[in-house]
């Protein structure tokens, strides 16, 4: 039996405190054979912020705290990895190499970004891949450019003229669809990895945070269902999503789980430049996020137990981020409430709770 612990977004701005709450989280991650999460930031003290709303960067010395939590592999495919340009990106790769900490989802070119990492435990080979549809300026890798593994998305808009006449200023409905060539590239990467692996974990940075969505279009974007199902069809055994910074639905498709968003895992308050660039300074809107909102603080740790021939079971450990953005495990009624809320969000999955632990039923 091989166990894999999977979490959402990781962003540190200060050392992790030596608390009993973090010790409990660390015990869960280190208790797994492999722990996997999304590093939501370049690791560097260099570079200049690119033109975008928020630029994030993590001091290199804090990578030791990430590793000390128990992480064995990270995905770098997210909308902040290129926030400080190529110099900070290559610093990140260098710091990970120095710590012998593998990564997926980004690289010196498109082939490197789509390269799977295979970790062998006993007789089980687990493959990891990462990709993103949340693409910052010049962040997508190409054959000639470093960056992250992209699944671009096209948008179209439907305006209900009768509705707009009755309620002027209403938001249009946004239709989304993945670029065919990017989806084909993702399918090829999965098929190549499955030739040498017994089980495949795919991390996807995608979706829309709650405060960006129209109230009548709350939930998942169209492309997420399209992409998630296509990549399960291609051979992924589990898809783990992040980016919306809150829990979203779980779907069971052809016996495999799609976790559309696991939420934040460690997420400190950003100390980098915000609203300083010409692009964001002249945006016709502003966003104010209440980080004390419980929906932004709830998360789950997914535990995959992989048996013979890649057969797996999945359990969920609920956790809650404190005011500083550090996770603590939940127990009893608090844990059950998180599992129950996730079950309500997930009409296409059967999730039960026992002793504060969630169980995902695949049949």
C-alpha positions in Angstrom: 0.0 0.0 0.0 1.3 3.5 -1.0 -0.3 6.6 0.5 -0.2 10.0 -1.1 -1.3 13.2 0.7 -2.4 16.0 -1.5 -3.1 19.6 -0.6 -4.0 22.9 -2.2 -2.2 26.3 -2.4 1.1 26.9 -0.4 2.4 30.4 0.1 4.7 31.4 3.0 5.9 34.9 3.9 7.3 34.1 7.4 8.7 31.0 9.2 6.1 28.5 10.4 5.6 28.6 14.1 6.4 25.6 16.3 2.8 25.0 17.4 1.0 21.9 18.3 -1.5 22.6 15.6 1.1 22.6 12.9 2.7 19.5 14.4 -0.6 17.7 13.8 -0.6 18.7 10.2 3.0 17.7 9.8 2.3 14.3 11.2 -0.4 13.7 8.6 1.9 14.8 5.7 4.9 12.9 7.0 2.7 9.9 7.7 2.1 9.5 4.0 4.7 8.0 1.6 4.4 11.0 -0.7 3.1 14.5 0.0 2.2 16.8 -2.9 1.0 20.4 -3.1 0.9 23.6 -5.2 3.8 26.0 -4.6 1.9 29.2 -5.3 4.9 31.5 -5.6 8.4 31.8 -7.1 11.2 31.3 -4.5 13.6 34.1 -5.0 14.9 37.5 -3.8 15.4 38.7 -7.3 13.4 39.9 -10.4 11.0 42.7 -11.2 7.2 42.4 -10.8 5.4 41.8 -14.1 2.3 43.9 -15.0 -0.6 42.2 -13.2 -2.9 42.7 -10.3 -0.9 40.9 -7.5 2.7 39.8 -7.5 3.8 37.1 -5.1 7.3 35.9 -4.1 8.7 33.8 -1.3 12.1 34.3 0.4 14.3 31.3 -0.4 15.0 30.4 3.2 11.3 29.6 3.7 11.5 26.7 1.3 13.0 24.8 4.3 9.8 25.3 6.2 7.8 23.9 3.2 10.1 20.8 3.1 10.0 20.4 6.8 6.2 20.1 6.7 6.8 16.9 4.8 6.4 17.7 1.1 8.1 15.4 -1.3 7.0 17.0 -4.6 5.4 20.2 -5.7 3.6 21.5 -8.7 4.7 25.0 -10.0 1.9 25.4 -12.6 0.0 28.4 -11.3 -0.7 32.1 -12.1 2.0 33.4 -9.8 5.0 31.4 -10.8 6.2 34.0 -13.3 5.3 37.0 -11.2 8.9 38.3 -11.0 10.0 37.2 -14.4 12.4 34.5 -15.7 15.2 35.3 -13.3 13.0 34.5 -10.3 11.6 31.5 -12.0 15.0 30.0 -12.7 16.0 30.8 -9.1 13.0 28.8 -8.0 14.1 25.8 -10.0 17.7 26.1 -8.6 16.5 26.3 -5.0 14.3 23.2 -5.5 17.3 21.3 -7.0 19.5 22.3 -4.1 16.9 20.7 -1.7 16.4 17.7 -4.0 12.7 18.6 -4.1 11.1 17.4 -7.3 8.6 19.6 -9.2 6.2 19.3 -12.1 4.2 21.7 -14.2 6.9 24.1 -15.2 10.3 24.1 -16.9 12.7 25.7 -19.4 10.4 24.9 -22.3 7.1 23.3 -23.1 8.5 19.7 -23.1 10.1 20.3 -19.7 6.9 21.8 -18.3 4.9 18.7 -19.3 7.4 16.2 -18.1 6.0 13.8 -15.5 7.8 13.0 -12.3 7.7 9.3 -11.3 8.1 8.3 -7.7 8.5 4.6 -6.9 7.4 3.2 -3.6 7.8 -0.5 -3.1 6.1 -2.0 -6.2 4.0 1.1 -7.0 5.1 3.8 -9.4 3.2 7.1 -9.0 3.3 9.7 -11.7 2.7 13.4 -11.1 1.8 16.1 -13.6 0.8 19.7 -13.2 -0.8 22.3 -15.5 -2.7 25.6 -15.3 -5.5 27.5 -17.1 -4.8 30.6 -15.0 -2.1 32.1 -17.1 -0.4 35.4 -16.2 1.4 37.6 -18.7 3.9 35.4 -20.7 3.7 32.6 -18.2 2.8 29.8 -20.6 5.8 27.7 -21.6 6.5 27.3 -25.4 9.1 25.5 -27.4 11.3 28.6 -27.1 10.2 30.1 -23.7 10.3 28.9 -20.1 7.1 28.8 -18.1 4.2 26.6 -16.9 2.3 23.8 -18.7 -0.7 25.6 -20.2 -4.2 24.7 -21.0 -5.5 27.9 -22.5 -9.2 28.8 -22.4 -11.3 30.8 -24.8 -14.3 32.8 -23.7 -17.5 33.9 -25.3 -20.3 35.9 -23.8 -24.1 35.6 -24.0 -26.1 38.7 -23.4 -29.8 38.3 -22.5 -31.2 41.5 -24.1 -34.6 41.2 -22.5 -33.0 40.6 -19.1 -30.5 43.5 -19.6 -33.4 45.8 -20.5 -35.2 44.9 -17.3 -32.0 45.0 -15.2 -29.4 47.2 -17.0 -25.8 46.5 -16.0 -26.3 42.7 -15.5 -23.3 40.5 -16.1 -23.3 38.4 -19.3 -23.1 34.6 -19.1 -19.5 33.5 -19.8 -19.0 30.4 -21.9 -15.5 28.8 -21.7 -13.7 26.1 -23.7 -10.2 24.8 -23.7 -7.9 25.2 -26.6 -7.9 21.9 -28.5 -4.1 21.9 -29.1 -3.4 22.4 -25.4 -5.8 19.6 -24.4 -4.2 17.3 -26.9 -0.8 18.1 -25.4 -2.1 17.3 -21.9 -3.6 14.0 -23.2 -0.3 13.0 -24.7 1.6 13.8 -21.5 -0.8 11.6 -19.5 -0.6 8.7 -22.0 3.2 8.8 -22.0 3.3 8.8 -18.2 0.8 5.9 -17.9 3.2 3.7 -19.9 5.6 3.7 -17.0 3.3 4.4 -14.0 0.7 2.5 -12.0 -1.2 5.6 -10.8 -1.3 9.1 -12.0 -2.0 12.3 -10.1 -2.7 15.5 -12.1 -2.7 18.9 -10.4 -4.7 21.7 -12.2 -4.7 25.4 -11.3 -8.0 26.5 -12.7 -11.5 27.8 -11.9 -12.8 31.1 -10.7 -12.7 32.4 -7.1 -16.1 33.3 -5.6 -15.7 37.0 -5.7 -14.9 37.0 -9.4 -18.0 35.0 -10.4 -21.4 36.4 -11.3 -23.9 35.3 -8.7 -26.2 33.6 -11.2 -23.1 31.7 -12.6 -21.7 30.5 -9.3 -19.8 27.2 -9.3 -17.6 25.7 -12.0 -16.6 27.2 -15.3 -17.7 25.2 -18.4 -14.1 24.4 -19.4 -13.3 22.7 -16.1 -15.9 19.9 -16.7 -14.7 19.6 -20.3 -11.0 19.4 -19.3 -11.4 17.3 -16.2 -13.4 14.6 -17.9 -11.1 14.5 -20.9 -8.0 14.0 -18.8 -9.7 11.2 -16.8 -10.5 9.6 -20.1 -6.8 9.9 -21.1 -5.7 8.0 -18.0 -5.5 10.3 -15.0 -6.5 8.5 -11.8 -7.2 11.6 -9.7 -7.3 15.3 -10.6 -6.7 17.8 -7.8 -7.6 21.4 -8.4 -6.7 24.7 -6.8 -6.8 28.5 -7.4 -10.3 29.6 -6.2 -8.9 29.7 -2.6 -12.0 27.9 -1.3 -13.4 24.4 -1.4 -15.4 23.5 -4.5 -17.2 20.4 -5.8 -15.9 16.9 -6.0 -17.0 14.8 -9.0 -16.7 11.1 -9.6 -16.3 10.5 -13.3 -15.8 6.9 -14.6 -14.8 5.9 -11.1 -12.1 8.5 -10.7 -12.3 11.7 -8.5 -12.0 15.2 -9.7 -11.4 17.6 -6.8 -12.2 20.9 -8.4 -10.6 22.9 -5.6 -9.0 22.0 -2.3 -8.7 25.6 -1.2 -5.7 27.1 0.5 -3.4 25.0 2.6 -0.8 27.4 4.0 -1.5 30.9 2.8 0.1 33.9 4.4 -0.8 37.6 3.8 1.1 38.8 0.8 3.9 41.4 1.4 4.6 42.0 -2.2 3.4 44.8 -4.5 -0.4 45.1 -4.9 -2.1 47.4 -7.4 1.2 49.2 -8.2 1.4 48.4 -11.9 -0.3 50.5 -14.6 -2.6 47.6 -15.6 -4.1 47.0 -12.2 -3.9 50.7 -11.1 -6.3 51.6 -13.9 -8.6 48.6 -13.6 -12.3 49.7 -13.5 -13.0 47.7 -10.4 -11.6 46.9 -7.0 -11.7 43.7 -4.9 -11.8 43.5 -1.2 -11.4 40.0 0.3 -12.3 39.3 3.9 -9.7 36.7 4.8 -11.5 35.9 8.0 -14.4 34.5 5.9 -14.5 30.8 6.9 -15.1 29.7 3.3 -11.6 31.0 2.5 -10.1 29.2 5.5 -11.5 25.7 5.2 -9.5 23.1 3.4 -9.1 19.3 3.2 -6.0 17.1 2.9 -6.8 14.3 0.4 -5.2 10.9 1.4 -5.0 8.4 -1.5 -4.3 4.9 -0.5 -3.0 3.0 -3.6 -3.1 -0.7 -3.6 -2.3 -3.5 -6.1 -2.7 -2.6 -9.8 -3.3 1.0 -9.0 -6.6 0.6 -7.2 -7.2 3.4 -4.7 -9.4 4.6 -1.9 -9.7 8.3 -0.8 -10.2 9.9 2.5 -10.4 13.6 3.5 -8.8 15.3 6.6 -10.5 18.6 7.2 -8.4 21.6 8.3 -8.8 25.3 9.0 -6.4 28.1 8.4 -5.8 30.4 11.4 -5.6 34.2 11.2 -2.0 34.0 10.1 -2.9 31.6 7.3 -1.4 28.4 8.9 -3.5 25.2 8.9 -4.7 23.2 11.9 -6.6 19.9 11.8 -10.3 19.9 12.7 -11.9 17.3 14.9 -15.4 16.3 16.0 -18.3 18.5 15.0 -16.1 21.1 13.3 -14.6 18.5 11.0 -17.9 16.9 10.2 -19.3 20.3 9.3 -16.6 20.8 6.6 -17.2 17.3 5.2 -21.0 18.0 5.1 -20.5 21.3 3.3 -18.2 19.6 0.8 -20.8 16.9 0.3 -23.5 19.6 -0.4 -21.3 21.2 -3.0 -20.8 17.8 -4.7 -24.0 16.3 -6.1 -22.0 14.0 -8.4 -20.1 12.4 -5.6 -20.9 10.4 -2.5 -19.0 11.7 0.6 -19.6 10.4 4.1 -18.2 11.4 7.4 -17.0 9.1 10.3 -15.1 10.3 13.3 -14.3 13.6 11.6 -12.8 12.0 8.6 -14.4 12.2 5.1 -14.7 9.1 2.9 -15.1 9.3 -0.8 -17.1 6.5 -2.4 -16.1 5.8 -6.0 -18.9 3.5 -7.1 
